């Protein structure tokens, strides 16, 4: 519908005033003295939504429908991620057999994004002001009067968009924009498997023998000399196992034999056997393997950042950045006289993490 087809009394008064203020329809004629005259802007043609509130309401419902469709697509994205198995495939012509999960995620995410964009475009083209305004060029710097004009234009644009008056559009747009980021949050799940209790537990358990890392043989108390340091692993863990590195990174243990009279910590003495104490080899700072032992002081040193632990006093930290003592493994002797674990470490080994306790 052109402006010529609109009765004069139906044209909004404030819009007609705006046309006059901005010179809508004014045409300059070029002549010999002014061959490059500004032709001005063409006459403004009112849209049907400008003169018919029922048409404006229809456009409002279309925009609200698109925003609502985006919300539903986002919910469908989340539901598809949870419900569709990763290994399920479907046939889609003409593509062929594809992953059902990938197809569902792509379609729902695409619909959610498209609906938000289409709703915003339809809103701008049918309900927001479409007046073309000519403005003179100005210097790059923004003087105070320009900033004031920009603020006034912004307020005018907000008023003309009817953002405050058309609550249905506003609320559904907020809903679509609020729900859509959940798609990205859900995708964070694919950063890796949830750790569960893997950070708390190792493969040490009651009855597992302490096996020498060098000889791959179980140890008797007589094999451990006073002042010696020996590295052990749990019985059944072999280097050719697929998950050996992951398991030994938590289960690596060192045993030292002290004189029972030199053990200051009561629990350490109770969890030892004839002065033989077993502690995690993994430093509680950043997880480096501890390998340096000072026989006279019973101190072990982490070579990475020099955290020092006193093995005669519950492996407490006496120097360095480590924040926790080394976890102790409770040990005993089985019927055959071999050293065995009496359970797992009582607390997580290695660096502290947010669930530690």
C-alpha positions, 0 to 999 in steps of 0.5 A: 500500500502506497502513501497515495492510497492512504486517506489523509485522516488515517496518517498518524499526526506525529509521523506527518510532523516528522516528515516535515521536520526531516524534509521527506519528499523534498526534491532539489532541482539541478541547474547551471548554478547548482549542478550537484543539487541534493535530490532529497529523499523520496516520499515516505510510504506508510506501511499497513502496520502504521495505519492499521492496528489490527495489522500491527497486532498480527505482526506482533503475534508473528514475532512472538510466535518466532520467539516462542518457536526458538524457546521450544527448539532450545528445549528440544535441543536439550531433550535430544541431547539427553534422550537420543543415544550416541550410536543411533543412526537414521536415514535422511534422504538424500543424505543417507544414514547419519547420526540421529543425535547430530541431526537432531542437535543441528536441526533444533539449534538451527531453528532456535537461532533462525527464529530469534533472527527472523523474529528480530528482522520481522519486528524491525521491518513491520513495527519499528519506525522506518523513516529515512533520516538525512544527517550531515557529515560531522567531524570524527570527534563527538562533541557534547551536543552530538552525544546528547543527540545520540542519546535523544535518538536512542530514546526516540528509537526506543519509544518508536519500537514500542518495546515497553508497550508491546509486552508480548514481544518483549517477554517472548524475546527475553524468554528466547534469549534466556533459554538459548544459551542453555544449548552451549551449557549442555554442550560443556558435558562433552568436554569429557566424562564426569570424574565421579569418584575417580579423584577420591579412590585408587585401586588399592584395597584390602588384601592387595600385596605391595609389589616392588616396582623394580623387581615386580615381586611382593615384599616381606618386612625383612626385605625392607631395611631401616632407612631405605626407600622403596617404591611399590604398586598394587598387586595385579597392576601390570605395565602392559595394562591399557590403563596402567598410566592412569592407575599408577598416577594415583596408586604409586606408593613409597614405603620407608622403614623407621625405628618405631620410637622415631614415629611421632604421630600416633595414627601413623604408628598404628597404620604402620607395621614394625616401623614400615610406613607407606605413603602416597608418592604423589606430591599434594602440590601439583602431582609430581612424583616424590623421589628424594629421601633424607635418611637422617631427618626422615624427610622426603622432598618433591623435586619440582617445587621443593615441598618437604614432608616429614615421614616421622610425623604424619608426612606433614608439610614442613616446607614448600607450597604443598597444602596437605600432608601425604596420604598414608596407606594402612598396611599389615602382613598376610598369612604368608608373611607378605606386606599387604594393604588394609584398604585404600587411602583414607583421602584423595591423593595428589593435588587438592581439588574442590571436593576434597574432604 
